[in-house]
Amino acid sequence: MVKKISSETVRADFNDPPAVLYYARAAHFLGLWKSERTLIERFFPDQSTPLLEAGCGAGRVTVKLWEMGYRQITAFDFAQELLDQARSLAAERGVTDITFVHADATRLNPFHSLSETGHKPVDDNNVIIAGARGFGGALFMFNGLMQIPGRENRRTALRELHRVCAPGAPFLFTTHDRDSSLTERALWRLEALRWERGEQDPRLVEFGDRYFEDESGRTFMHLPDRAEILADLAATGWTHEFDAMRREVATESRAVLDFSDECRFWLGRRNAD
Ligand SMILES: C[S@@+](CC[C@H](N)C(=O)[O-])C[C@H]1O[C@@H](n2cnc3c(N)ncnc32)[C@H](O)[C@@H]1O
Protein backbone atom coordinates (compact mmCIF):
# COMPACT_ATOMS: atom_id res chain seq x y z
CA MET A 1 0.00 0.00 0.00
CA VAL A 2 1.42 3.41 -1.02
CA LYS A 3 1.82 5.90 1.85
CA LYS A 4 -0.01 9.23 1.55
CA ILE A 5 2.04 12.39 1.87
CA SER A 6 1.94 13.67 5.43
CA SER A 7 3.46 16.60 7.30
CA GLU A 8 6.35 14.25 8.22
CA THR A 9 7.07 13.71 4.51
CA VAL A 10 7.08 17.48 3.90
CA ARG A 11 9.28 18.18 6.93
CA ALA A 12 11.79 15.50 5.91
CA ASP A 13 11.88 16.91 2.35
CA PHE A 14 12.63 20.42 3.66
CA ASN A 15 15.36 19.08 5.95
CA ASP A 16 16.99 17.28 3.00
CA PRO A 17 20.33 18.82 1.80
CA PRO A 18 19.13 19.89 -1.72
CA ALA A 19 16.24 21.87 -0.20
CA VAL A 20 18.42 23.36 2.54
CA LEU A 21 20.99 24.48 -0.04
CA TYR A 22 18.31 25.92 -2.34
CA TYR A 23 16.57 28.00 0.33
CA ALA A 24 19.81 29.04 2.05
CA ARG A 25 21.17 30.30 -1.28
CA ALA A 26 18.00 32.30 -1.89
CA ALA A 27 18.18 33.73 1.62
CA HIS A 28 21.79 34.83 1.14
CA PHE A 29 21.73 36.04 -2.47
CA LEU A 30 18.15 36.68 -3.63
CA GLY A 31 16.35 38.34 -0.75
CA LEU A 32 12.89 39.87 -1.09
CA TRP A 33 10.99 39.89 -4.35
CA LYS A 34 9.88 43.35 -5.53
CA SER A 35 6.23 42.26 -5.18
CA GLU A 36 6.82 41.09 -1.59
CA ARG A 37 8.43 44.38 -0.62
CA THR A 38 5.62 46.37 -2.26
CA LEU A 39 2.90 44.47 -0.39
CA ILE A 40 4.74 44.39 2.95
CA GLU A 41 5.16 48.18 2.77
CA ARG A 42 1.49 48.59 1.82
CA PHE A 43 -0.11 46.30 4.39
CA PHE A 44 2.35 46.43 7.32
CA PRO A 45 2.81 50.19 7.81
CA ASP A 46 3.65 49.99 11.54
CA GLN A 47 7.23 48.80 11.95
CA SER A 48 6.97 48.63 15.74
CA THR A 49 4.19 46.03 15.75
CA PRO A 50 5.09 42.40 16.66
CA LEU A 51 5.17 40.34 13.47
CA LEU A 52 4.93 36.57 13.13
CA GLU A 53 6.52 34.90 10.12
CA ALA A 54 5.33 31.34 9.56
CA GLY A 55 7.48 28.92 7.53
CA CYS A 56 10.47 31.28 7.57
CA GLY A 57 12.73 28.63 5.99
CA ALA A 58 16.33 29.83 5.77
CA GLY A 59 15.33 33.41 6.62
CA ARG A 60 15.04 34.93 3.13
CA VAL A 61 12.13 37.16 4.17
CA THR A 62 12.87 37.28 7.91
CA VAL A 63 16.20 39.07 7.72
CA LYS A 64 14.91 41.47 5.06
CA LEU A 65 11.99 42.39 7.32
CA TRP A 66 14.54 43.37 9.94
CA GLU A 67 16.53 45.36 7.36
CA MET A 68 13.28 47.14 6.38
CA GLY A 69 12.97 48.36 9.98
CA TYR A 70 10.63 45.84 11.65
CA ARG A 71 12.00 45.26 15.11
CA GLN A 72 9.69 42.75 16.82
CA ILE A 73 9.96 39.70 14.61
CA THR A 74 9.16 36.13 15.62
CA ALA A 75 9.87 33.59 12.90
CA PHE A 76 9.16 29.88 13.02
CA ASP A 77 9.57 26.82 10.87
CA PHE A 78 9.08 23.10 11.45
CA ALA A 79 12.22 22.14 9.48
CA GLN A 80 15.10 22.36 11.95
CA GLU A 81 17.81 22.43 9.28
CA LEU A 82 16.26 25.47 7.59
CA LEU A 83 15.70 27.21 10.90
CA ASP A 84 19.39 26.71 11.74
CA GLN A 85 20.24 28.39 8.41
CA ALA A 86 17.94 31.31 9.25
CA ARG A 87 19.58 31.71 12.66
CA SER A 88 23.09 31.75 11.19
CA LEU A 89 22.11 34.18 8.43
CA ALA A 90 20.74 36.58 11.06
CA ALA A 91 23.91 36.21 13.14
CA GLU A 92 26.07 36.77 10.06
CA ARG A 93 24.18 40.01 9.32
CA GLY A 94 24.63 41.14 12.94
CA VAL A 95 20.93 40.75 13.79
CA THR A 96 20.47 39.47 17.32
CA ASP A 97 16.90 40.36 18.23
CA ILE A 98 14.79 38.12 15.99
CA THR A 99 13.06 35.33 17.92
CA PHE A 100 13.38 32.03 16.05
CA VAL A 101 11.17 29.14 17.12
CA HIS A 102 11.00 25.56 15.98
CA ALA A 103 7.24 25.04 15.62
CA ASP A 104 4.51 23.59 13.44
CA ALA A 105 1.90 25.99 12.03
CA THR A 106 -0.89 23.54 12.82
CA ARG A 107 0.08 23.37 16.55
CA LEU A 108 0.97 26.77 17.94
CA ASN A 109 -0.80 26.15 21.26
CA PRO A 110 0.85 27.82 23.24
CA PHE A 111 3.58 27.97 20.67
CA HIS A 112 4.12 24.23 20.83
CA SER A 113 7.85 23.68 20.48
CA LEU A 114 9.45 20.89 18.48
CA SER A 115 12.63 21.16 20.49
CA GLU A 116 13.02 17.45 21.21
CA THR A 117 16.27 17.57 19.23
CA GLY A 118 17.88 19.53 22.04
CA HIS A 119 17.52 22.93 20.36
CA LYS A 120 15.96 25.18 22.92
CA PRO A 121 13.45 27.66 21.49
CA VAL A 122 15.35 30.92 21.49
CA ASP A 123 12.95 32.75 23.71
CA ASP A 124 9.85 30.85 24.70
CA ASN A 125 8.61 33.45 27.18
CA ASN A 126 8.95 36.23 24.70
CA VAL A 127 6.97 34.26 22.15
CA ILE A 128 4.17 33.50 24.57
CA ILE A 129 3.99 37.12 25.71
CA ALA A 130 3.83 38.31 22.10
CA GLY A 131 1.21 35.66 21.41
CA ALA A 132 -0.89 36.67 24.40
CA ARG A 133 -0.96 40.31 23.33
CA GLY A 134 -1.56 39.16 19.84
CA PHE A 135 0.76 39.62 16.89
CA GLY A 136 0.02 42.75 14.91
CA GLY A 137 0.61 40.96 11.62
CA ALA A 138 1.52 37.59 10.14
CA LEU A 139 3.15 36.32 6.96
CA PHE A 140 3.46 32.87 5.35
CA MET A 141 5.54 33.59 2.25
CA PHE A 142 6.39 31.60 -0.86
CA ASN A 143 3.49 29.14 -0.65
CA GLY A 144 4.37 27.56 2.72
CA LEU A 145 0.70 27.31 3.74
CA MET A 146 0.03 25.27 0.59
CA GLN A 147 2.71 22.81 1.61
CA ILE A 148 0.54 21.55 4.45
CA PRO A 149 -1.14 18.37 3.17
CA GLY A 150 -4.91 18.19 3.66
CA ARG A 151 -7.37 21.08 3.47
CA GLU A 152 -8.53 20.60 7.07
CA ASN A 153 -4.89 20.89 8.24
CA ARG A 154 -4.44 24.09 6.24
CA ARG A 155 -7.59 25.44 7.91
CA THR A 156 -6.15 24.45 11.30
CA ALA A 157 -3.04 26.51 10.52
CA LEU A 158 -5.22 29.46 9.51
CA ARG A 159 -7.16 29.12 12.79
CA GLU A 160 -3.91 28.93 14.77
CA LEU A 161 -2.59 32.08 13.12
CA HIS A 162 -5.92 33.76 13.82
CA ARG A 163 -5.65 32.73 17.47
CA VAL A 164 -2.21 34.29 18.01
CA CYS A 165 -2.94 37.51 16.07
CA ALA A 166 -4.69 40.64 17.29
CA PRO A 167 -8.01 41.78 15.79
CA GLY A 168 -7.37 43.71 12.59
CA ALA A 169 -3.94 42.10 12.01
CA PRO A 170 -3.01 41.66 8.33
CA PHE A 171 -1.99 38.20 7.11
CA LEU A 172 -0.01 38.04 3.85
CA PHE A 173 0.58 34.75 2.04
CA THR A 174 0.87 33.27 -1.43
CA THR A 175 -0.54 30.33 -3.30
CA HIS A 176 -0.40 29.02 -6.83
CA ASP A 177 -3.62 29.25 -8.81
CA ARG A 178 -5.03 26.35 -10.84
CA ASP A 179 -6.90 28.86 -13.05
CA SER A 180 -4.02 31.26 -13.68
CA SER A 181 -3.60 30.40 -17.40
CA LEU A 182 -5.24 28.45 -20.21
CA THR A 183 -2.44 25.87 -20.04
CA GLU A 184 -2.91 25.37 -16.29
CA ARG A 185 -6.66 24.93 -16.79
CA ALA A 186 -6.14 22.35 -19.54
CA LEU A 187 -3.61 20.42 -17.43
CA TRP A 188 -5.96 20.39 -14.43
CA ARG A 189 -8.85 19.15 -16.61
CA LEU A 190 -6.65 16.18 -17.51
CA GLU A 191 -5.76 15.66 -13.84
CA ALA A 192 -9.48 15.75 -12.94
CA LEU A 193 -10.04 12.89 -15.40
CA ARG A 194 -7.24 10.91 -13.74
CA TRP A 195 -8.91 11.41 -10.32
CA GLU A 196 -12.31 10.35 -11.74
CA ARG A 197 -10.71 7.13 -12.98
CA GLY A 198 -8.68 6.63 -9.79
CA GLU A 199 -5.46 6.91 -11.80
CA GLN A 200 -3.88 9.83 -9.89
CA ASP A 201 -0.56 9.57 -8.03
CA PRO A 202 -1.66 7.46 -5.03
CA ARG A 203 0.56 9.47 -2.65
CA LEU A 204 -1.56 12.61 -3.19
CA VAL A 205 -4.10 13.57 -0.53
CA GLU A 206 -6.56 15.72 -2.52
CA PHE A 207 -7.31 16.98 -6.00
CA GLY A 208 -5.02 19.98 -6.58
CA ASP A 209 -2.01 18.32 -4.93
CA ARG A 210 1.31 17.89 -6.68
CA TYR A 211 4.43 16.04 -5.59
CA PHE A 212 7.46 16.57 -7.79
CA GLU A 213 11.24 16.68 -7.79
CA ASP A 214 13.50 19.41 -9.17
CA GLU A 215 16.71 21.22 -8.19
CA SER A 216 15.19 22.16 -4.83
CA GLY A 217 14.59 18.50 -3.98
CA ARG A 218 11.18 16.85 -3.48
CA THR A 219 8.28 19.26 -3.14
CA PHE A 220 4.69 18.75 -2.04
CA MET A 221 2.34 21.57 -3.05
CA HIS A 222 -1.41 21.99 -3.02
CA LEU A 223 -2.63 24.21 -5.86
CA PRO A 224 -6.01 25.73 -4.98
CA ASP A 225 -8.45 27.68 -7.08
CA ARG A 226 -9.49 31.14 -5.92
CA ALA A 227 -12.84 30.00 -4.51
CA GLU A 228 -11.11 27.50 -2.20
CA ILE A 229 -8.94 30.14 -0.53
CA LEU A 230 -11.84 32.58 -0.20
CA ALA A 231 -13.86 29.85 1.56
CA ASP A 232 -10.91 28.85 3.80
CA LEU A 233 -10.30 32.44 4.91
CA ALA A 234 -14.01 32.96 5.64
CA ALA A 235 -14.19 29.70 7.63
CA THR A 236 -11.20 30.52 9.84
CA GLY A 237 -11.79 34.07 11.03
CA TRP A 238 -10.12 36.08 8.28
CA THR A 239 -11.70 38.70 6.03
CA HIS A 240 -10.40 38.71 2.49
CA GLU A 241 -9.05 42.15 1.68
CA PHE A 242 -6.89 41.74 -1.40
CA ASP A 243 -5.55 39.24 -3.88
CA ALA A 244 -3.58 39.58 -7.11
CA MET A 245 -1.22 37.58 -9.27
CA ARG A 246 2.42 38.51 -8.71
CA ARG A 247 2.81 39.88 -12.27
CA GLU A 248 0.04 42.38 -11.46
CA VAL A 249 1.93 43.62 -8.39
CA ALA A 250 5.45 44.05 -9.81
CA THR A 251 7.79 43.08 -12.62
CA GLU A 252 10.32 40.73 -11.09
CA SER A 253 14.00 40.30 -12.00
CA ARG A 254 15.19 37.33 -14.02
CA ALA A 255 16.75 35.89 -10.84
CA VAL A 256 13.38 35.92 -9.04
CA LEU A 257 11.59 34.42 -12.05
CA ASP A 258 14.20 31.65 -12.24
CA PHE A 259 13.81 30.96 -8.51
CA SER A 260 10.02 30.87 -8.35
CA ASP A 261 6.91 30.32 -10.47
CA GLU A 262 4.08 32.80 -10.78
CA CYS A 263 1.86 32.93 -7.70
CA ARG A 264 -1.13 34.73 -6.22
CA PHE A 265 -0.72 37.04 -3.23
CA TRP A 266 -3.46 37.13 -0.59
CA LEU A 267 -4.15 39.54 2.24
CA GLY A 268 -6.54 38.46 4.97
CA ARG A 269 -7.49 40.72 7.86
CA ARG A 270 -8.13 39.06 11.24
CA ASN A 271 -11.74 39.40 12.35
CA ALA A 272 -12.64 40.66 15.81
CA ASP A 273 -13.61 37.83 18.20
C1 LIG B 1 8.71 27.19 0.05
S1 LIG B 1 9.43 27.29 1.61
C2 LIG B 1 9.60 29.04 1.83
C3 LIG B 1 10.63 29.41 2.85
C4 LIG B 1 10.77 30.92 3.07
N1 LIG B 1 9.53 31.49 3.61
C5 LIG B 1 11.12 31.62 1.78
O1 LIG B 1 10.27 32.34 1.25
O2 LIG B 1 12.26 31.43 1.29
C6 LIG B 1 8.09 26.88 2.70
C7 LIG B 1 8.49 26.80 4.16
O3 LIG B 1 7.34 26.49 4.94
C8 LIG B 1 7.73 25.58 5.96
N2 LIG B 1 6.55 24.84 6.40
C9 LIG B 1 5.74 24.06 5.67
N3 LIG B 1 4.78 23.52 6.46
C10 LIG B 1 4.99 24.02 7.71
C11 LIG B 1 4.33 23.82 8.97
N4 LIG B 1 3.27 23.04 9.07
N5 LIG B 1 4.81 24.47 10.04
C12 LIG B 1 5.90 25.28 9.94
N6 LIG B 1 6.58 25.47 8.79
C13 LIG B 1 6.12 24.85 7.69
C14 LIG B 1 8.77 24.71 5.29
O4 LIG B 1 9.59 24.02 6.22
C15 LIG B 1 9.52 25.73 4.45
O5 LIG B 1 10.58 26.30 5.15
The ligand as an SDF file (V2000), in Angstrom:
LIG
                    3D

 27 29  0  0  0  0  0  0  0  0999 V2000
    8.7130   27.1950    0.0460 C   0  0  0  0  0  0  0  0  0  0  0  0
    9.4300   27.2890    1.6120 S   0  0  0  0  0  0  0  0  0  0  0  0
    9.5960   29.0350    1.8330 C   0  0  0  0  0  0  0  0  0  0  0  0
   10.6290   29.4100    2.8460 C   0  0  0  0  0  0  0  0  0  0  0  0
   10.7660   30.9200    3.0730 C   0  0  0  0  0  0  0  0  0  0  0  0
    9.5320   31.4890    3.6120 N   0  0  0  0  0  0  0  0  0  0  0  0
   11.1240   31.6170    1.7850 C   0  0  0  0  0  0  0  0  0  0  0  0
   10.2710   32.3430    1.2540 O   0  0  0  0  0  0  0  0  0  0  0  0
   12.2560   31.4260    1.2900 O   0  0  0  0  0  0  0  0  0  0  0  0
    8.0930   26.8760    2.7030 C   0  0  0  0  0  0  0  0  0  0  0  0
    8.4930   26.8040    4.1610 C   0  0  0  0  0  0  0  0  0  0  0  0
    7.3410   26.4890    4.9420 O   0  0  0  0  0  0  0  0  0  0  0  0
    7.7280   25.5790    5.9560 C   0  0  0  0  0  0  0  0  0  0  0  0
    6.5530   24.8400    6.4040 N   0  0  0  0  0  0  0  0  0  0  0  0
    5.7400   24.0560    5.6730 C   0  0  0  0  0  0  0  0  0  0  0  0
    4.7750   23.5240    6.4610 N   0  0  0  0  0  0  0  0  0  0  0  0
    4.9870   24.0150    7.7060 C   0  0  0  0  0  0  0  0  0  0  0  0
    4.3260   23.8240    8.9670 C   0  0  0  0  0  0  0  0  0  0  0  0
    3.2680   23.0350    9.0690 N   0  0  0  0  0  0  0  0  0  0  0  0
    4.8070   24.4690   10.0420 N   0  0  0  0  0  0  0  0  0  0  0  0
    5.9000   25.2770    9.9430 C   0  0  0  0  0  0  0  0  0  0  0  0
    6.5820   25.4700    8.7910 N   0  0  0  0  0  0  0  0  0  0  0  0
    6.1220   24.8480    7.6860 C   0  0  0  0  0  0  0  0  0  0  0  0
    8.7700   24.7050    5.2880 C   0  0  0  0  0  0  0  0  0  0  0  0
    9.5910   24.0180    6.2180 O   0  0  0  0  0  0  0  0  0  0  0  0
    9.5210   25.7250    4.4490 C   0  0  0  0  0  0  0  0  0  0  0  0
   10.5830   26.2950    5.1540 O   0  0  0  0  0  0  0  0  0  0  0  0
  1  2  1  0
  2  3  1  0
  2 10  1  0
  3  4  1  0
  4  5  1  0
  5  6  1  0
  5  7  1  0
  7  8  2  0
  7  9  1  0
 10 11  1  0
 11 12  1  0
 11 26  1  0
 12 13  1  0
 13 14  1  0
 13 24  1  0
 14 15  1  0
 14 23  1  0
 15 16  2  0
 16 17  1  0
 17 18  1  0
 17 23  2  0
 18 19  1  0
 18 20  2  0
 20 21  1  0
 21 22  2  0
 22 23  1  0
 24 25  1  0
 24 26  1  0
 26 27  1  0
M  CHG  2   2   1   9  -1
M  END
$$$$
